[in-house]
Amino acid sequence: MQTTRLFSNIEFNGDKLLHQPGSVLGSTALIAGTTVGAGILALPTVTLPSGVAPSTVLLIAVWLYALVSGLLIAEVSLDGMRSGTFFGFLAMVENILGKPGAILAGGAYLFLHYGLLVAYIAQGGEILLRALPVKLPDWAGTTIFALLFGGIMYFGRPKLIEKLNNALVFAVIASFAGLLLLASRQVHLSQFIFQDWTQLTAAIPVMLVALFYHNVIPVIAIQLEGDARKVKQSIFFGSLIPLIMFIAWNAVILGSVNSALPQEFTGAEKFDPLKNLRDGSGGNLLGIMVSVFSEFAIITSFIGFFYGLLNFINSVIKFSTARGWQYGFVLFPPMCLAVLNPNIFLYALESAGAFCISILGGIIPALMVWKRRHDNKNIDNYHRLFPGGKTTLIAVISIAILVIFNKLLLLIK
C-alpha cells in the first residue's frame, strides 16, 4: 500500500500520543505571510517607468520563476526527509553541495538580511520622522526607529513580541484594504495607457525580493509530513495570493499618481509614487493611510528578518555567547549604514534582490536538485516536483546569472 506522507508529526499530551498533521491552509498562510513584506513598498518606484501593463506581465513572469525554484527546494527537502535527514535551508545546502555551497549560501543569506535590515531601518526612520511633531535631521529618524524596535526585540518577552507582531499583521491587512479602496477612487485611466517595455529589467531585483519565500519551504515540508501534493498546493496558493495583491497594488498606486502624463517619469526610476502620495498628492486621508500601511509593513518585516539574522548568528557564526553582543551584532551595523545614507532603501532592496535572491532562490536550488537527481538516478522512489530535466535547471541558473550580470553592469555605469 502506497502512503501519502513520509512520517507523522506526533506529540505527547499527558499519557497519550496525538497526531498533529499540518494543514494546507496553515502552510499557505505561512508562505503568503512570509512573502508579503516591505518589498511591496518599492514596487511602484521600479515599475512606474515601464507602466502598468508591462510591469504586470513581468510580475507574473517573476512569480513563475519563483514558483519553479520553490518547487525545486521542496523537491530537495522531501528527498532529505526520505533519507532521514531533516535540515533547515542552509544546513541542507551544506549537506548536498558541501562547504563551498554552504559558504556561498551563508554569505548570500547574511548579506540579504543585513541589506534588508538597512533598507527597513532607513525607510522606517524616514516615515517615523514625518509623523513626529518636531523637525529633526534624517539621521535622528533612523536612529529612533532602530533603537525603539531593536530595544523591543531585546527587552520584550517572546510572547509579547508575538502578540505585537500579530496585531501589526492585522493592521497591515486592514490598512492595505483601506488603502486600495481609497486609492482606487483616484485612479487616472490615462496611466494605464503608458507602456515602455525597455524599462522592465530594472524592476526584476525588487520583484525577486517581494516574491521571496523560499527559506520557509523546508519548514512547511515537515509541517505537512512530506506529502508532496500538499506541499505543492501550499507553495502554489501561498505565492499566488501575494501575486494577486501585488498586481492590484501596483495598478492602483501607479494609477493614483497625480499626473496625466506618465511620460514625465520615463527614466526617472527614483521617483517614488508612495512618497508622492504620502506628501498629500492624493489627499490627506490617503497620505495618512499610505504612511500607516508602509510603517506597519516595515515593522513586521523588520521583526522577521531581525529574528532570522539572530538565529543565523547563533547557529552559524557563534559570534559570542553574550546575548547583548548578539543583538548588537544584528542591530548596529545596519543602523549605522542607514544613518550614513538615509536614502538607501531602494538601493539596498535592489542589491539584495539581484545578488542574494538570485543565489538563494535561483542558483543554489537548481544546483542542489541537479546533484540529487544525479545521485538518485537509479532510485525509483525519487520524486520530481517539477519536470523539464537539465533544461529547466540550466534555464533557472542562467536567468539568475543574467540578473546578477545586469546589476553589475548598472553599478559599473
C-alpha positions in Angstrom: 0.0 0.0 0.0 1.4 3.4 -1.0 1.5 6.1 1.7 0.9 9.8 1.0 3.2 11.1 3.7 6.8 10.3 4.7 6.3 10.4 8.5 3.8 11.7 11.1 4.1 14.6 13.4 3.4 13.1 16.9 3.5 14.8 20.2 2.7 13.8 23.8 -0.3 15.1 25.6 -0.3 13.7 29.1 -0.2 9.9 28.6 -1.5 10.0 25.0 0.2 10.3 21.7 -1.6 12.8 19.4 -1.2 13.1 15.7 -0.5 16.8 14.7 -0.8 17.0 11.0 -0.1 20.3 9.4 -2.8 21.8 7.2 -2.5 23.1 3.7 -4.3 26.3 4.8 -1.8 26.9 7.6 1.2 26.3 5.3 -0.4 28.5 2.6 -0.8 31.3 5.2 2.8 30.9 6.3 4.1 31.3 2.7 1.8 34.2 2.0 2.8 35.9 5.2 6.5 35.5 4.5 6.1 36.9 1.0 4.1 40.0 1.9 6.6 42.3 3.4 8.2 45.7 3.0 9.4 44.7 -0.5 5.9 45.7 -1.8 6.7 49.4 -0.9 9.5 49.6 -3.5 7.4 48.1 -6.3 5.7 51.3 -7.6 9.1 53.1 -7.8 10.7 50.5 -10.1 7.5 49.7 -12.2 6.5 53.3 -12.9 9.0 53.8 -15.8 7.6 50.8 -17.7 3.9 51.3 -16.9 1.1 49.1 -15.5 0.7 46.5 -18.3 4.4 45.7 -18.8 5.1 45.5 -15.1 2.1 43.2 -14.6 3.4 40.8 -17.2 6.8 40.9 -15.5 5.4 40.3 -12.1 3.7 37.1 -13.4 6.9 36.0 -15.1 9.0 36.6 -11.9 6.3 34.7 -9.9 6.5 31.8 -12.2 10.3 31.8 -11.9 10.0 31.9 -8.1 7.4 29.1 -8.2 9.7 26.8 -10.2 12.7 27.5 -7.9 10.4 27.0 -4.9 9.3 23.6 -6.1 13.0 22.7 -6.6 13.7 23.4 -3.0 10.7 21.4 -2.0 11.9 18.5 -4.1 15.3 18.5 -2.2 13.5 18.9 1.1 11.3 15.9 0.5 14.3 13.9 -0.7 16.1 14.8 2.6 13.1 13.6 4.6 13.1 10.3 2.8 16.7 9.7 3.7 16.0 10.6 7.3 18.0 13.8 7.3 15.8 16.8 8.4 17.6 20.0 7.7 16.9 23.7 7.6 17.7 25.5 4.3 21.4 26.4 5.0 22.2 23.0 6.6 20.5 21.3 3.6 22.8 23.3 1.2 25.9 22.2 3.1 24.8 18.6 3.2 24.3 18.5 -0.6 26.8 21.0 -2.0 29.5 20.8 0.6 31.4 23.6 2.2 31.8 25.7 -0.9 28.0 25.7 -1.4 27.5 26.4 2.3 29.8 29.4 2.2 28.1 30.8 -0.9 24.7 30.4 0.5 25.7 31.6 4.0 27.3 34.7 2.6 24.2 35.5 0.5 21.9 34.8 3.5 24.0 37.1 5.7 24.1 39.9 3.0 20.4 39.5 2.4 19.4 40.0 6.0 21.8 42.9 6.6 20.8 44.6 3.3 17.1 44.3 4.1 17.5 45.5 7.7 19.4 48.5 6.4 16.5 49.2 4.0 13.8 48.8 6.6 15.6 51.0 9.2 16.2 53.7 6.7 12.7 53.8 5.3 11.0 53.2 8.7 13.0 56.0 10.1 12.0 58.4 7.3 8.3 57.7 7.8 8.6 57.9 11.5 10.3 61.2 11.3 7.4 62.6 9.2 4.9 61.6 12.0 6.8 63.5 14.7 5.5 67.0 15.6 9.1 68.4 15.7 11.5 68.7 12.8 14.6 66.5 13.3 17.5 65.6 10.9 17.3 62.5 8.8 19.7 60.5 11.0 17.5 61.0 14.0 14.6 59.2 12.4 16.7 56.1 11.5 18.3 56.1 15.0 15.0 56.4 16.8 13.4 53.6 14.7 16.4 51.2 15.2 16.7 51.8 18.9 13.0 51.7 19.5 12.2 48.5 17.8 15.6 46.9 18.4 15.0 47.7 22.1 11.6 46.0 21.9 13.3 42.9 20.4 15.9 42.8 23.1 13.8 43.6 26.2 10.5 42.2 25.1 9.5 38.7 26.0 8.8 36.3 23.1 5.1 36.2 23.8 4.9 40.0 23.9 6.7 40.3 20.6 4.5 37.6 19.1 1.3 39.4 20.2 2.7 42.7 18.8 3.6 41.1 15.5 0.1 39.5 15.2 -1.5 42.9 15.9 0.7 44.6 13.3 -0.1 41.9 10.7 -3.8 42.6 11.3 -3.1 46.3 10.9 -1.2 45.7 7.7 -4.1 43.8 6.2 -6.7 46.3 7.3 -4.6 49.4 6.2 -3.9 47.6 2.8 -7.6 47.1 2.2 -8.4 50.6 3.1 -5.5 52.0 1.0 -6.7 50.1 -2.1 -10.2 51.3 -1.6 -9.2 54.9 -1.2 -6.7 54.9 -4.0 -8.9 53.1 -6.5 -11.3 56.1 -6.4 -8.4 58.3 -7.6 -7.1 56.2 -10.4 -6.3 58.0 -13.7 -7.2 55.8 -16.6 -4.6 57.6 -18.7 -1.9 56.0 -16.5 -2.8 52.5 -17.9 -2.2 53.5 -21.5 1.5 54.3 -21.0 3.9 51.4 -21.8 7.7 51.2 -22.1 8.9 47.7 -22.2 12.5 48.7 -22.4 12.4 49.8 -18.7 11.5 46.4 -17.3 14.8 44.9 -16.4 15.5 47.4 -13.6 12.4 46.1 -11.8 13.4 42.5 -11.6 15.6 42.6 -8.4 12.9 44.3 -6.4 10.3 41.8 -7.6 12.6 39.0 -6.6 12.8 40.4 -3.1 9.0 40.9 -3.0 8.2 37.3 -4.1 10.9 35.5 -2.0 9.5 32.9 0.5 11.9 30.0 -0.2 13.6 29.9 3.2 10.3 28.6 4.8 9.8 25.7 2.3 11.7 23.1 4.4 9.6 24.1 7.3 6.3 23.5 5.5 7.6 20.2 4.1 8.0 19.0 7.7 4.7 20.5 8.8 2.9 18.7 6.0 4.7 15.4 6.8 6.4 15.2 3.4 3.1 15.0 1.5 4.2 16.1 -2.0 0.7 17.0 -3.2 0.0 19.2 -0.1 3.4 20.8 -0.3 2.9 21.8 -4.0 -0.6 23.1 -3.2 0.7 25.3 -0.4 3.5 26.7 -2.5 1.2 27.5 -5.4 -1.6 29.1 -3.5 0.7 30.6 -0.8 2.6 32.5 -3.5 -0.5 33.2 -5.7 -2.2 35.2 -3.0 0.7 37.8 -2.7 0.9 37.9 -6.5 -2.7 39.0 -6.8 -2.1 41.5 -4.0 1.0 42.9 -5.8 -0.8 43.2 -9.1 -3.7 45.1 -7.6 -1.4 47.2 -5.5 0.9 48.1 -8.5 -2.1 49.0 -10.7 -3.8 51.2 -8.1 -0.7 53.0 -6.9 0.6 53.8 -10.4 -2.9 54.8 -11.4 -3.2 57.2 -8.5 0.0 59.2 -9.3 -1.2 62.8 -9.6 -0.1 63.3 -13.2 -1.9 62.9 -16.6 1.4 62.4 -18.3 3.3 59.3 -17.2 6.0 60.1 -19.8 7.3 62.7 -17.3 8.6 59.9 -15.2 10.2 57.8 -18.1 13.7 57.0 -17.0 13.2 58.7 -13.6 13.4 55.4 -11.7 14.0 57.1 -8.4 10.6 58.9 -8.4 8.7 57.3 -5.6 4.9 57.2 -6.1 4.3 56.2 -2.5 6.3 59.2 -1.2 4.2 61.3 -3.7 1.0 60.0 -2.1 2.4 60.4 1.5 3.1 64.0 0.7 -0.6 64.5 0.0 -0.9 64.4 -3.8 -4.0 62.1 -3.4 -5.4 63.8 -0.4 -4.6 63.9 3.3 -6.6 60.7 4.2 -4.9 58.6 1.5 -1.5 60.1 2.5 -2.0 59.0 6.1 -3.2 55.6 5.1 -0.1 55.1 2.9 2.1 56.1 5.8 0.4 53.8 8.2 0.5 50.8 5.9 4.1 51.5 5.0 5.3 51.8 8.6 3.4 48.6 9.7 4.7 46.6 6.8 8.3 47.7 7.5 8.0 46.8 11.3 6.6 43.3 10.6 9.4 42.7 8.1 12.0 44.1 10.5 10.9 41.7 13.2 11.0 38.7 10.9 14.5 39.5 9.4 15.8 40.5 12.8 15.0 37.1 14.2 16.3 35.4 11.0 19.7 37.1 11.3 19.8 36.4 15.1 19.2 32.7 14.5 21.9 32.7 11.8 24.4 34.3 14.2 23.5 31.8 17.0 23.7 28.7 14.8 26.5 29.5 12.3 28.7 32.4 13.2 28.5 31.9 17.0 29.9 35.4 17.5 29.5 35.5 21.2 27.6 33.7 23.9 26.6 37.0 25.4 23.0 37.9 24.4 23.8 41.7 24.3 26.6 41.2 21.8 24.4 39.0 19.6 21.6 41.6 19.5 24.2 44.4 18.9 25.8 42.5 16.1 22.4 42.3 14.4 21.2 45.8 15.0 24.1 48.3 14.9 25.8 47.6 11.6 22.6 48.2 9.5 21.6 51.1 11.8 25.0 52.8 11.1 24.7 52.3 7.3 21.1 53.7 7.4 22.3 56.7 9.4 25.1 57.4 6.9 22.7 57.1 4.0 19.0 57.6 4.9 18.0 57.3 1.2 19.5 53.8 0.8 16.1 51.9 0.9 15.7 51.2 -2.8 19.4 50.6 -3.4 19.5 48.1 -0.6 16.5 46.2 -1.9 17.8 46.2 -5.5 21.2 44.8 -4.3 19.6 42.2 -2.1 17.4 41.0 -4.9 20.0 41.0 -7.7 22.7 39.2 -5.7 21.3 37.4 -2.8 17.9 36.2 -4.1 19.4 35.2 -7.4 21.8 32.9 -5.5 19.4 31.7 -2.7 16.3 31.4 -4.9 17.8 30.5 -8.2 21.4 29.2 -8.5 21.5 27.2 -5.2 18.1 25.3 -5.6 19.0 24.3 -9.2 22.4 23.1 -8.3 21.0 21.1 -5.3 18.4 19.4 -7.5 20.9 18.7 -10.2 23.2 16.9 -7.8 20.4 15.0 -6.0 18.8 13.8 -9.3 22.2 12.6 -10.5 22.8 10.8 -7.2 19.4 9.2 -7.3 19.1 8.5 -11.0 18.8 4.7 -10.3 16.4 5.0 -7.4 12.7 4.5 -8.2 11.2 6.4 -5.2 12.9 9.7 -6.0 10.1 12.1 -6.7 10.5 15.1 -9.1 8.2 18.0 -8.2 8.9 19.9 -11.4 9.5 18.4 -14.9 12.0 19.5 -17.6 15.2 17.8 -16.6 18.5 19.6 -17.0 17.0 22.1 -19.5 14.9 23.6 -16.7 17.8 23.7 -14.3 20.1 25.4 -16.8 17.3 28.0 -17.5 16.9 28.7 -13.8 20.7 29.2 -13.3 21.1 31.2 -16.5 18.3 33.7 -15.6 19.8 34.2 -12.1 23.3 34.8 -13.6 21.8 37.3 -16.1 20.1 39.3 -13.3 23.4 39.4 -11.4 25.3 40.4 -14.5 22.8 43.1 -15.4 23.1 44.6 -11.9 26.9 44.6 -12.1 26.7 46.5 -15.4 24.4 49.1 -13.8 26.8 49.5 -10.9 29.8 50.0 -13.3 27.9 52.7 -15.2 
